[in-house]
Each structure stands twice: as structure tokens, then as C-alpha cells.
Amino acid sequence: MNIAILSRNAKLYSSRRLAEAAKQRGHDVSVVNPLKCYMDITSMRPGIYYRGEQLRGFDAVIPRIGASITFYGTAVLRQLEMMGVYPVNESVAIGRSRDKLRSLQLLARKGIGLPVTGFAHDVDDTGELIKLVGGAPLVVKLLEGTQGKGVVLAETKKAAESVIDAFRELNANFLVQEFIKEAGGSDIRALVIGEKVVAAMMRTAKEGEFRSNLHRGGSARVIKLTPEERSTAVRAAKTMGLNVAGVDILRSNHGPVIMEVNSSPGLEGIELATGKDVAGQIIDFIDKSAKPHKTKTRGKG
């Protein structure tokens, strides 16, 4: 099988591990920087070019598209889909998961546990928005933020009002969420492939920090999930339409709640914490699933 990995840097841990796992299984692999691609947009013969040559002959593509290049990256992926290349995660599903507001709305519609969340364009009384999520402490989260960036814990009502007003002045889109105090600065990353959780770790924030992201100095350890947590993670990934997803869960007093569903989860932290060959399991999934033109979004917007 000929596999493309859409990644801006072939040396990144996740991209490198996926390439290694594919080669170990006898596949040909090319790492393609989506920002270096250009496309021939035609109805009958869609084409895509990279470094002066037309890309042909790929059977499957693994998108490792960072949040900062979602628009162009998904356009490149969509072009490959139109050419019949099997996507591990489809372009529409990636776009859906990257829109924090849309993803929460879809999860809520399916009855999946979420923190109490408020969203508003303009309200006369900021206090009403704060009251909606149960008051302070609360979390204010930029819709465009990633890896814990743009996430602020407001410990008092006055602090919350100040942060909300500041974001409004910047014309930023943001959510206001209840603070799950009982989580104790920890969350769970469940790695879903297909319809099962293949690995899970608990991430704990460093002292003085409430964000547990490993990029922000958090630590990780292997953890055993409850049946409800496993089911919640799989349902969340399925709701987004993702075959491979990193599902972030908090343990609350009213059960597991979803913080985010990541369409391009990093592999380094979870492989090191669990000792599992997650990259290999992704390639094994491709072996079982990849077929020409096997995408729900071919020819659709």
C-alpha cells in the first residue's frame, strides 16, 4: 500500500512513528507538507501537485494537520478524497472537531456528558453569562485556542467579568464553562481507533497550573478507564465522524464529561506513558479499512 502522511515536519515524533510503523508493515510512505501543495480544481480530473510533481498512486492518507493550518490542510485532504484516496480521518470530520462550539453542540445533541457551557455574542449583563454556568470559579476558553493556550481560570466573579470584558474588547470568540474542581487539575486522554479505546493516560497539571496539557509541563501516567469512560470516548469520536481521535475527559461528580475531541492527537505522550504501539495500531486500522473512494464526503461540501 502507498500511504501519504500530511505533515509539515517529517521529524515530528508522531509523523516519524507513523512512517516507521507503515514501513515495518511493508508499505511505501511519503510525508507531504500540505502547505507546499497546490491544486488543480476541476470537476472531472482533480489533481494535486507537490514540489513540481503531480501526486498519484496513494491508497491512503493520514492527516496530521495542525490547528493553525486547518483551512488549507483540509482543502488538500479534500482534494485527495476526491481523487479516491482513503482518509484515516475525513476532511469534514476534522473541520467539525476543530470548531469547538459546533463540536460541543453535536456532542450535546447526542446526550454525551459536557461541562455546563455558555456562549454569547453580546449580553447586557456579563453577570448573567457567569450565572448560567454556575458562577465562579469558571473557565473562559477562546474558540481558536489549542494546547491549553487561550484558556483562563477565573477564580472570582470579578476576575471572570474582567476576562470576559477583555475578550469582548478584542472581538474574540470564547466559551464560558463550569470549572470541574473535583477533577483536581487532571484529565484523561483516551486514544480511540475505530470503535475502541486502544490506550489511555491521565494527565496532571504541574503545581500552580490548572491546565493539564503536556505542552504546558503536565505529567502523564497510564490509567484504567471505567466502562462508562470508554463508552463516552468512543461515542464522542463517532459523533465527530473520526476514526482516530484523542478524546479529553474530566472525571466530574456527575460522571465523565468531554473537554475536547482532537482529530490529530499527538502520539509521543501516550506511547511513552502506556508503552503501547499506537502508531502501529493506526496502520493496522488502515490495512483493514482502506478502499478506493471509501469516504462519506466524496463530492460533498
Buried (B, 14 or more C-beta within 10 A) or exposed (E): BBBBBBBBEBEBBBBBBBBBBBEEBEBEBBBBBBEEBEBEEEEEEBBBEBEEEEBEEBBBBBBBBBBEBBEBBBBBBBBBBBBBBBBBBBBBBBBBBBBBEBBBEBBBEEEBBBBBBBBBEEEEEBBEBBEBBBBBBBBBBBBBBBBBEBBBBBEEBEBBBBBBEEBBEEEBBBBBBBBBEEBEBBBBBBBBBBEEBBBBBBBBBEEEBBBBBBEBBBBBEBBEBEEEBBBBBBBBBBBBBBBBBBBBBBBBEEEBBBBBBBBBBBBBBBBBBBEBBBBBBBBBBBBEEBEEEBBEBBEEE
